[in-house]
Amino acid sequence: MTTVVPETSHRTRTARLGALTLETGVVLPDVTLAYDTYGVLSPQRDNAILIEHALTGDSHAHEWWDGLIGPGRTLDTDRWFVVCANVLGGCSGSTGPADPTSAEHAGSAFPLITVRDTVHAELRLADQLGIDVWHTVLGGSMGGARALETALIAPDRVARTGVFAAPAFSDADQIAWGHIQIAAIRADRERGLGIARQIAHLTYRADAELNHRFEARQQATNAPAQEPGERYYAIQSYLDHQAGKLQGRFDPDSYVTLSQALMDHDVRRGRDADLRRALAGAGGRFLVAAVTSDRLYTPPQVRLLADSLPAGAEFRTITSWAGHDGFLTESDQVGALISELLAS
């Protein structure tokens, strides 16, 4: 059941942040970020929590982190002021390929952005909101990479960071998956987005879960156009459904832009080739969690991040057979971990 947040505590807004110079040197002249807020910022401005969404997420965190946000919940909106912004480069109200700051940056001409660029945009948003220090920054998957970079770029502005199912850097396997997804979109914009989603979805879910749910069952109806005698399996129907859902709500060029940013994620870049030294400047307390069945960002890769952070970082596991998406589906476990971090 989807969380219902009282209208009095939930707002959706757009912030105009002015010109932003990207790491490449390209200037986006008039950046906007769409964002949602839940609750009220305290007079001391010490109760602000930033949530970072995953690759194809949006600012409506109460919809995709179901059960965690609202009065009396883990992120209690009677106590906390929760903010979630649609990432720079996204397509849900923020500056990106579908809503560029100038005609020269439209569509596939949108410039290369990095995870660090997205963090700098969100620090501008924090300035506009009057938030000097985030009590906690939380994120899973790409959102976890953004949360991690926030603590590195602005260590004096983050007191606590929760990283779920995300690594310190993208490795060859993740880069390879991103590469073929981008190639599919560049080969055929609309159909390629659906194929990219199907490829990605297989990295988001675990093989044991898919085998249990679908086995080798054939789908009797609703099969697409096929060759005579060709079988259509339940797993094919499931993947086609996932493809269609994303095609109906997401921009292909945003998918390429954000996938490339995630492929390029590496906290060592420009800091230090040694991971411990690269992470030495991270500010605040850390809780890092891996999903036991994650085959995209495996537990050892996520554990490497936790072990390489400054002393005191906590490592936890989320027990799930759902795969990478366990950071979204296992609300009770994730809620308990967030509560642990908030109380630290």
C-alpha positions in Angstrom: 0.0 0.0 0.0 1.4 3.4 -0.9 2.2 5.8 1.9 -0.2 8.7 2.2 1.5 11.8 3.5 -0.8 14.6 4.9 -1.1 17.5 2.5 -0.1 19.9 5.2 3.4 18.3 5.5 4.1 17.5 1.8 5.1 20.0 -0.8 6.4 19.8 -4.4 8.4 22.7 -5.6 10.9 23.8 -8.2 14.1 25.7 -7.3 16.0 28.0 -9.7 19.6 27.7 -8.9 21.3 29.9 -11.5 24.2 29.0 -13.7 26.2 25.8 -12.8 29.6 25.1 -14.2 30.0 21.3 -14.7 33.2 19.4 -14.1 33.8 19.4 -17.9 33.8 23.2 -17.8 30.4 23.5 -19.7 28.1 26.0 -18.1 24.4 25.3 -17.7 23.0 28.8 -17.6 19.8 28.4 -15.6 19.6 25.2 -13.6 16.3 24.1 -12.0 15.7 21.2 -9.6 12.3 19.8 -8.8 12.0 18.7 -5.2 9.6 17.4 -2.6 9.6 18.3 1.1 7.9 16.6 4.0 7.5 18.1 7.4 8.7 21.4 8.7 12.3 22.8 9.1 12.9 23.5 12.7 13.8 27.0 13.9 17.3 25.7 14.6 17.5 24.2 11.1 18.9 21.0 12.6 16.3 18.4 11.5 16.9 18.3 7.8 17.3 14.9 6.0 18.2 14.6 2.3 17.1 11.5 0.4 18.8 10.7 -2.9 16.9 8.6 -5.4 18.1 5.9 -7.8 18.7 6.1 -11.5 15.1 6.2 -12.7 13.6 7.6 -9.5 12.1 11.0 -8.8 11.5 13.4 -6.0 8.4 11.7 -4.8 10.2 9.6 -2.2 7.0 8.6 -0.3 6.0 6.7 -3.4 9.1 4.6 -4.0 10.3 4.2 -0.4 6.9 3.1 0.7 6.2 3.1 4.4 9.2 5.0 5.5 8.0 8.6 5.3 5.2 10.1 7.2 3.9 10.8 10.7 5.0 8.1 13.2 7.1 6.3 10.5 10.9 5.9 10.4 11.3 9.3 8.8 8.7 10.9 11.1 7.5 14.1 9.4 6.3 15.4 12.8 10.0 15.5 13.7 12.1 15.6 10.6 12.2 17.9 7.6 12.8 15.5 4.7 13.9 16.7 1.2 14.2 14.7 -2.0 15.2 16.4 -5.3 15.0 15.0 -8.8 18.6 14.6 -9.9 20.2 17.0 -12.3 19.9 15.3 -15.7 16.7 13.7 -14.8 13.3 14.1 -16.5 10.9 14.7 -13.6 11.0 18.5 -13.4 14.8 19.1 -13.1 17.1 20.4 -15.8 18.0 17.6 -18.1 17.9 16.5 -21.8 14.1 16.8 -21.9 14.1 20.2 -20.1 17.4 21.8 -20.9 18.5 25.3 -19.9 19.2 26.2 -23.6 18.3 24.8 -27.0 22.0 23.8 -27.6 21.7 21.4 -24.6 18.5 19.6 -25.7 18.1 15.9 -26.1 21.3 14.0 -27.0 23.3 17.3 -27.0 22.9 17.6 -23.2 26.4 17.8 -21.8 28.2 15.0 -19.9 27.5 15.3 -16.1 29.0 13.5 -13.2 27.7 12.4 -9.8 29.7 15.3 -8.4 27.9 17.8 -10.6 24.6 16.5 -9.2 25.8 17.0 -5.7 26.9 20.6 -6.4 23.4 21.3 -7.7 21.8 19.9 -4.5 24.2 21.9 -2.3 22.8 25.0 -4.1 19.3 23.7 -3.2 20.4 23.4 0.5 21.6 26.9 0.4 18.2 28.1 -0.9 16.4 26.2 1.8 18.6 27.7 4.5 20.1 24.3 5.5 23.8 24.6 6.5 24.2 21.0 7.7 22.1 18.0 6.8 21.4 15.9 9.9 21.4 12.8 7.6 21.8 12.1 3.9 20.4 8.8 2.7 20.5 7.1 -0.7 20.5 3.7 -2.4 22.1 2.6 -5.7 22.9 5.8 -7.7 21.4 7.7 -4.7 24.0 6.0 -2.5 26.8 7.2 -4.8 25.4 10.8 -4.5 25.1 10.5 -0.8 28.7 9.4 -0.5 30.0 12.2 -2.7 28.0 14.7 -0.7 29.9 13.7 2.4 33.2 14.0 0.5 32.5 17.3 -1.3 31.0 19.0 1.7 32.1 17.1 4.8 31.2 20.0 7.1 27.6 20.0 5.8 26.7 16.3 6.5 26.5 14.9 10.0 25.4 11.3 9.0 25.3 9.4 5.8 23.5 6.2 4.9 24.6 4.4 1.8 22.5 1.4 0.6 23.6 -1.0 -2.1 26.2 1.3 -3.6 30.0 1.1 -4.0 32.9 3.5 -3.8 33.4 3.2 -7.5 31.9 1.5 -10.5 33.9 -1.5 -11.6 34.2 -3.2 -14.9 31.1 -5.3 -14.6 28.8 -2.4 -13.8 30.4 -0.3 -16.6 29.8 -3.1 -19.0 26.1 -3.3 -18.1 25.8 0.4 -18.5 27.6 0.3 -21.8 25.2 -2.1 -23.5 22.2 -0.2 -22.1 23.4 3.0 -23.6 24.3 1.2 -26.9 20.7 -0.1 -27.1 19.3 3.4 -26.7 21.7 5.0 -29.2 20.8 2.3 -31.7 17.0 2.9 -31.4 15.9 5.6 -29.1 12.4 4.4 -28.1 12.7 0.7 -28.5 16.2 0.9 -27.0 15.0 2.4 -23.8 12.8 -0.6 -23.3 15.6 -3.0 -24.0 17.9 -1.0 -21.7 15.3 -1.3 -18.9 15.1 -5.1 -19.4 18.9 -5.5 -19.2 19.0 -3.3 -16.1 16.1 -5.1 -14.5 18.0 -8.4 -14.7 20.8 -6.8 -12.6 18.2 -5.4 -10.2 16.6 -8.7 -9.3 18.3 -12.0 -8.2 18.2 -15.2 -10.3 16.8 -17.2 -7.5 13.8 -14.9 -7.2 13.1 -14.8 -10.9 13.4 -18.6 -11.2 11.0 -19.1 -8.3 8.4 -16.5 -9.5 8.4 -17.5 -13.2 10.1 -20.8 -13.7 9.8 -21.8 -17.4 6.1 -21.2 -17.6 4.7 -20.1 -20.9 2.4 -17.2 -21.2 -0.9 -18.1 -22.8 -2.1 -14.7 -23.8 -1.0 -11.1 -24.5 2.0 -12.3 -26.5 3.5 -9.8 -28.9 3.8 -10.5 -32.6 5.8 -13.8 -33.0 6.8 -16.3 -35.5 4.5 -19.3 -35.9 5.1 -21.8 -33.1 7.3 -19.4 -31.1 6.8 -19.7 -27.4 6.3 -16.7 -25.1 7.4 -17.2 -21.5 6.1 -15.6 -18.3 9.5 -14.0 -17.7 9.4 -12.5 -21.2 6.0 -11.0 -20.4 7.3 -9.6 -17.1 10.3 -8.0 -18.8 8.2 -6.6 -21.6 5.9 -5.1 -18.9 8.8 -3.5 -17.2 10.1 -2.0 -20.5 6.7 -0.6 -21.3 6.3 1.1 -17.9 9.6 2.9 -18.2 9.0 3.9 -21.8 5.8 5.6 -20.6 7.5 7.8 -18.0 11.2 8.2 -18.7 13.2 10.1 -21.3 15.8 8.0 -23.2 18.4 10.8 -23.2 18.1 11.2 -19.5 18.7 7.5 -19.1 21.9 7.8 -21.1 23.0 10.9 -19.2 22.5 9.3 -15.8 23.8 5.9 -16.8 27.0 7.5 -18.0 27.3 9.5 -14.7 27.0 6.3 -12.7 29.5 4.4 -15.0 32.0 7.2 -14.2 31.4 7.1 -10.5 34.7 6.7 -8.7 35.6 8.5 -5.4 39.3 8.0 -6.2 39.2 10.2 -9.3 41.1 13.4 -8.7 41.6 12.5 -5.0 43.9 9.6 -4.5 44.4 6.2 -6.2 44.4 4.6 -2.7 40.7 4.1 -1.7 41.3 4.7 2.0 43.1 8.0 1.4 40.5 9.0 -1.2 37.8 8.6 1.5 39.8 10.0 4.4 38.1 13.4 4.1 34.5 12.1 4.3 32.6 13.9 7.0 30.3 12.6 9.7 29.1 9.1 10.7 28.5 6.4 8.1 26.2 3.4 7.9 26.8 1.3 4.7 24.5 -1.6 3.9 24.6 -4.3 1.2 21.8 -6.6 0.0 22.7 -10.2 0.5 21.5 -11.3 -3.0 22.7 -8.2 -4.9 24.4 -9.2 -8.2 24.8 -5.6 -9.4 26.7 -4.2 -6.5 27.8 -7.3 -4.6 28.2 -7.4 -0.8 32.0 -7.7 -1.1 32.1 -4.5 -3.2 29.9 -2.6 -0.8 31.8 -4.0 2.2 35.0 -2.6 0.6 33.5 0.9 0.8 32.6 0.5 4.5 36.0 -0.9 5.3 37.8 1.9 3.5 35.9 4.8 5.2 37.3 6.5 8.2 37.1 4.6 11.5 33.7 4.2 13.0 31.8 3.4 9.7 29.2 0.7 10.3 28.5 -2.1 7.8 25.2 -3.9 7.8 23.4 -6.4 5.5 19.9 -6.4 4.2 18.7 -10.0 4.0 16.7 -10.4 0.8 16.3 -12.7 -2.2 15.0 -9.8 -4.3 18.5 -8.8 -5.4 19.7 -5.2 -5.7 16.1 -3.9 -5.4 16.2 -5.2 -1.8 17.0 -1.7 -0.6 13.6 -0.7 -1.9 11.6 -3.8 -1.1 12.8 -4.6 2.4 11.2 -1.6 4.0 11.3 -3.0 7.6 15.0 -3.8 7.5 15.9 -0.5 5.8 13.8 1.4 8.3 15.5 -0.2 11.2 18.9 0.7 9.7 17.8 4.3 9.1 16.6 4.5 12.7 19.9 3.2 13.9 21.8 5.9 12.0 19.4 8.7 13.1 20.0 7.7 16.7 23.8 7.6 16.4 
